[in-house]
Structures are given as C-alpha cells and as structure tokens.
Amino acid sequence: MDETEVVGQPKPSIERVLYTLLYLIIGRFISMVLFVITITQFIYSWLGDEPNAKILVFTQNMAEYTKQLVEYVGFNTNAKPWPIGDWPDI
C-alpha cells in the first residue's frame, strides 16, 4: 500500500488540540440551534406563507461558519473561526 506523506505540515500543538475540542463542542451546539431554527421557520411558513428573512440571513452565515469549523477541525486550514476569528458575513 502506498503511504502518502504531507510535507510542510507541523505536528499539532496542544493549542490546536484545545481549539479543535472547543470547535467540536460549538459544532454540537450548532445542531441544537439549527433544530430550533427549523421549527421556527416551519411556524413562520405556516402562519405567514414564507420563512422569516432575518433568520434566512442568519442561517446562511451559520452555514458558512459551520464550513469554516469543518475546515479547521479537518486540518484543511489553520485560520481559526469565531470566537477567535471573525463571524462570517455573507
């Protein structure tokens, strides 16, 4: 079997481990927030025939933030997402 070696990637530091744990916890929290948003949007859609526009914008930004989390935790980037970095604004 061929072994691939990543060149130029240093070993993860304890700081990276701690940030990864923080972001994994935040990722779990995001799933709970998404559940509440989904229920809220269904209620808005049933009562007003369309979803809430402000929640749509927030959900779009949260999707971009989740993408940043996955990229950091998966070692695709070293850029730290919020709360260390900036919240995405689309």
N, C-alpha and C positions, 0 to 999 in steps of 0.2 A: 504494500500500500504506500502511496506517495504521501510524504509529510510536507505540509506547507508551513513555511516559517514567515511570520510577519516581521519585516525589517523596519527598524526605526520606532517601534512601539516599546516604551519602557514598561517595566513591571508595574502593576497597580500599587499605589501607595495606600497607607491606612486612610488618608484623607479621601481618596477615591472610593474606598470601601464604604466609609461612613456616608458620603454623599449618595452613593448607589442605594444604600439602605433607606436613606431619607426619601429618595425619589421613588423607591418601590412602595413605601408607605403612602406617599402622596398619590401614587397611581391607584392604590386600593380605594383611597378616599374619593378620587375622581369617579370611580364606578358607582359609588353611592350617590354622588351629586348628579350624575347622569340619570340615575333611576328617578330621582325627584324631578329633574327637568323633563323627562319623558312623560311622567304623569301630569305635570303642569301643562305641557304643550297639548296633550290629549284633551284636557279640560278646556283650555283656550280654544282649541279647534272645534270641540263640540258646542261650546256656548257662543262663540263668535265667528265660526266658519273659517278661521285662519289662525295659524300659530302666532304667538307674540313675537314681534320683530326684534325687540331688545334681547330676548332670550336667544333668538336665532343668531344674533351677532356674538353674544357671549359663548354660545355653543361652538361657533366657528373658531373663535380664539382658543377655546378649550381643546378643540381637536388639534390645532397647531401646537399647543403646549404639550399635549399627550405625545405628539410626534417627536417633539424635542426630548421628552423624557425617555422615550424608547431609544432614540439615537444615542443619548448619553449612557444609559444603562447597558446598551448593546455594544459599547465601545466604538460606535461609528463617528463620534465626535468627542472633543474634550470641552466644548462650550457648555457651561452649566446653565440649565434652565432656571426659571423662577423657583424659589425665592432668592437665589444667588444672582441669577441673571435677570433680564427684563421679561415681563409678561408679553407674549406676542400680541400684536395689534394689527389685525388684518383690515 
